[in-house]
């Protein structure tokens, strides 16, 4: 079954490309010649035994083997990059790309091995996205062309509405909203409220809208500053 429908499209750091049929249920990857899939790496940015691909219950997973520089997954049609080390292992969907650091250019820019998983029995679904109606003050999650309203508490709505208005004033592009501004927007004043209160509220909203709250795609943490919101504004 695997040889008929599961493939790995490999792109090396120098641009060379080839395809591997996944004809067994487990593959080891790394720079050591003992691996099933050898990733030649003179810079030693790849560990000897870097990661494993394995099929369990008809699902393919990538497992990081305590690699030095990490194994990452870039979801199909999304900017999100998942650090597999934080999860232990991560399930692959059709079109997902495994990223493994191959080298650095002179400008210290990283260049990755790109291994794209293909399952010919799966179709690539368009990425989900958020819509927000400023006039109705309603938030929607759009997935597979279906619009689902996300029910928000008053404080959650205050936060989303404030962030959406900031985006609107910035030509509908995400704006970094500072903690103090968000506190005022949520509670009306700053007395008795802290950054941690905002963080807890953001986490509650993430659990409602994100496929993985730990790897958010919509409510993005802006380190030491606050948050930004990726949302499409509608009437």
C-alpha positions as CSV (number, residue, x, y, z in Angstrom):
1,X,0.0,0.0,0.0
2,X,2.7,2.5,0.9
3,X,4.6,2.1,-2.3
4,X,1.5,2.9,-4.3
5,X,0.5,6.2,-2.7
6,X,3.2,7.6,-0.3
7,X,6.2,9.5,-1.6
8,X,8.9,11.9,-0.3
9,X,10.0,14.7,-2.7
10,X,13.5,15.6,-1.7
11,X,15.2,18.9,-2.5
12,X,18.8,19.2,-1.4
13,X,20.3,22.5,-0.3
14,X,22.0,22.9,-3.7
15,X,18.7,22.5,-5.5
16,X,19.1,18.9,-6.7
17,X,15.7,17.1,-6.6
18,X,14.6,13.5,-6.5
19,X,11.7,11.4,-5.2
20,X,11.7,8.4,-2.8
21,X,8.8,5.9,-2.6
22,X,8.0,5.0,0.9
23,X,7.9,1.3,0.5
24,X,8.4,0.3,4.1
25,X,6.8,1.5,7.4
26,X,9.9,3.1,9.0
27,X,12.8,5.1,7.6
28,X,15.7,6.6,9.5
29,X,17.2,9.9,8.3
30,X,20.6,11.5,9.1
31,X,24.1,12.1,7.8
32,X,25.4,8.7,8.9
33,X,25.7,6.0,6.1
34,X,23.7,3.6,8.4
35,X,20.5,5.5,7.7
36,X,17.8,4.4,5.3
37,X,17.8,8.0,3.8
38,X,21.2,9.5,3.9
39,X,21.5,13.3,4.0
40,X,25.2,14.1,3.1
41,X,26.3,17.0,5.3
42,X,29.9,18.1,5.5
43,X,29.0,21.1,7.7
44,X,27.6,18.6,10.3
45,X,24.4,20.7,10.9
46,X,22.5,17.4,10.5
47,X,22.9,14.8,13.3
48,X,24.2,11.3,12.6
49,X,20.7,9.9,13.4
50,X,18.5,13.0,12.9
51,X,14.9,11.9,12.7
52,X,12.6,9.0,11.8
53,X,9.7,8.6,9.4
54,X,7.2,5.9,10.5
55,X,3.8,4.7,9.6
56,X,1.4,3.7,12.3
57,X,-2.3,3.0,11.9
58,X,-2.1,4.3,8.3
59,X,-0.7,7.6,9.4
60,X,2.8,8.9,8.8
61,X,4.7,10.6,11.5
62,X,8.1,12.4,11.7
63,X,10.0,11.8,15.0
64,X,12.9,13.9,16.0
65,X,15.8,11.8,17.5
66,X,17.1,14.5,19.8
67,X,18.8,16.2,16.9
68,X,21.2,19.1,17.5
69,X,19.5,21.6,15.2
70,X,16.0,20.4,15.1
71,X,13.5,18.9,12.7
72,X,10.7,21.2,11.5
73,X,7.5,20.8,9.6
74,X,6.0,23.5,7.3
75,X,2.3,22.9,6.9
76,X,1.0,22.8,3.3
77,X,-0.1,26.3,2.1
78,X,0.8,27.9,5.5
79,X,3.6,29.9,6.8
80,X,3.6,28.1,10.1
81,X,6.8,26.2,11.0
82,X,6.4,23.5,13.7
83,X,9.4,22.4,15.8
84,X,9.0,18.7,16.1
85,X,11.2,18.6,19.2
86,X,8.4,20.4,21.1
87,X,5.9,17.6,20.2
88,X,8.2,14.6,20.2
89,X,6.6,13.5,16.9
90,X,4.3,15.1,14.4
91,X,1.7,13.7,12.0
92,X,2.3,14.5,8.3
93,X,-0.5,15.4,5.9
94,X,-0.3,15.5,2.1
95,X,1.9,18.4,1.0
96,X,3.7,19.0,4.4
97,X,7.4,19.7,4.1
98,X,10.0,18.5,6.6
99,X,12.8,21.1,7.0
100,X,16.3,20.0,8.1
101,X,19.2,22.6,8.3
102,X,21.7,21.8,5.6
103,X,24.1,24.8,5.8
104,X,24.5,28.5,6.3
105,X,25.3,31.0,3.5
106,X,27.9,33.7,4.0
107,X,25.2,36.0,5.1
108,X,24.4,33.5,7.9
109,X,21.2,32.6,6.0
110,X,20.0,29.0,6.7
111,X,19.5,26.7,3.8
112,X,17.4,23.6,4.4
113,X,16.9,20.1,3.1
114,X,13.2,20.1,2.0
115,X,11.4,16.8,2.1
116,X,7.8,17.1,1.0
117,X,5.4,14.3,2.0
118,X,2.9,13.2,-0.7
119,X,-0.1,10.9,-0.2
120,X,-1.9,10.4,-3.5
121,X,-5.0,9.4,-1.7
122,X,-5.3,12.7,0.1
123,X,-6.3,16.0,-1.4
124,X,-4.7,19.2,-0.3
125,X,-7.2,21.2,1.6
126,X,-7.1,25.0,1.4
127,X,-5.8,26.6,4.6
128,X,-8.3,27.7,7.2
129,X,-8.6,31.5,7.9
130,X,-10.4,33.9,10.2
131,X,-13.0,36.4,9.2
132,X,-14.3,39.3,11.3
133,X,-17.3,41.5,10.8
134,X,-16.6,44.9,12.3
135,X,-20.3,45.9,11.9
136,X,-21.7,42.8,13.5
137,X,-18.7,42.2,15.9
138,X,-18.7,38.5,14.9
139,X,-15.7,36.2,14.4
140,X,-15.8,33.3,12.0
141,X,-13.4,30.4,11.2
142,X,-13.5,29.4,7.5
143,X,-12.4,25.9,6.9
144,X,-13.0,23.9,3.6
145,X,-15.3,26.8,2.4
146,X,-17.5,26.4,5.5
147,X,-18.0,29.4,7.7
148,X,-18.3,28.7,11.5
149,X,-19.1,31.5,14.0
150,X,-16.8,31.5,17.0
151,X,-18.7,32.4,20.1
152,X,-16.8,35.0,22.2
153,X,-17.2,36.3,25.6
154,X,-17.5,40.1,26.1
155,X,-13.8,40.5,27.0
156,X,-12.7,38.2,24.1
157,X,-14.9,40.3,21.7
158,X,-13.4,43.5,23.1
159,X,-9.9,42.2,22.3
160,X,-10.7,40.9,18.8
161,X,-12.6,44.0,17.9
162,X,-9.8,46.3,19.0
163,X,-7.1,44.3,17.1
164,X,-9.4,44.1,13.9
165,X,-9.9,47.9,14.1
166,X,-6.1,48.4,14.3
167,X,-5.6,46.2,11.2
168,X,-8.3,48.1,9.3
169,X,-6.4,51.4,10.0
170,X,-3.3,49.7,8.6
171,X,-4.7,48.8,5.2
172,X,-6.1,45.5,6.6
173,X,-2.6,44.3,7.5
174,X,-1.7,42.8,11.0
175,X,-0.6,45.3,13.5
176,X,1.5,44.6,16.7
177,X,-0.8,45.5,19.6
178,X,1.0,46.4,22.7
179,X,0.0,44.9,26.1
180,X,-1.0,48.1,27.7
181,X,-3.2,49.0,24.7
182,X,-4.8,45.6,24.8
183,X,-5.5,45.9,28.6
184,X,-7.3,49.1,28.1
185,X,-9.3,47.7,25.2
186,X,-10.4,44.6,27.1
187,X,-11.2,46.1,30.5
188,X,-11.6,49.8,29.9
189,X,-8.7,50.7,32.2
190,X,-5.4,49.3,33.4
191,X,-6.1,49.1,37.1
192,X,-5.5,45.7,38.5
193,X,-4.7,44.0,35.2
194,X,-1.3,42.7,33.9
195,X,0.3,41.3,30.8
196,X,-0.4,37.8,32.2
197,X,-4.2,38.5,32.2
198,X,-3.9,39.3,28.4
199,X,-1.9,36.1,27.8
200,X,-4.5,34.0,29.6
201,X,-7.3,35.6,27.5
202,X,-5.4,35.0,24.3
203,X,-4.9,31.4,25.2
204,X,-8.6,30.9,25.6
205,X,-9.3,32.4,22.2
206,X,-6.5,30.3,20.6
207,X,-8.2,27.1,21.9
208,X,-11.3,28.2,20.0
209,X,-9.7,29.1,16.7
210,X,-6.3,27.5,16.3
211,X,-5.8,23.9,15.1
212,X,-2.8,23.8,17.5
213,X,-2.9,26.5,20.2
214,X,0.8,25.9,20.9
215,X,1.7,26.7,17.2
216,X,-0.7,29.6,16.5
217,X,-1.5,30.7,13.0
218,X,-3.9,33.6,13.7
219,X,-3.1,35.1,17.1
220,X,0.6,35.6,16.9
221,X,2.9,36.3,19.9
222,X,5.1,39.4,19.3
223,X,7.9,38.7,21.8
224,X,8.0,41.2,24.7
225,X,5.5,43.5,23.0
226,X,2.1,41.9,22.7
227,X,0.2,40.2,19.9
228,X,-0.9,40.5,16.3
229,X,-4.0,39.1,14.6
230,X,-4.2,37.6,11.1
231,X,-7.8,38.1,10.1
232,X,-9.8,38.9,7.0
233,X,-12.2,41.9,7.6
234,X,-15.7,41.6,6.1
235,X,-18.8,43.8,6.2
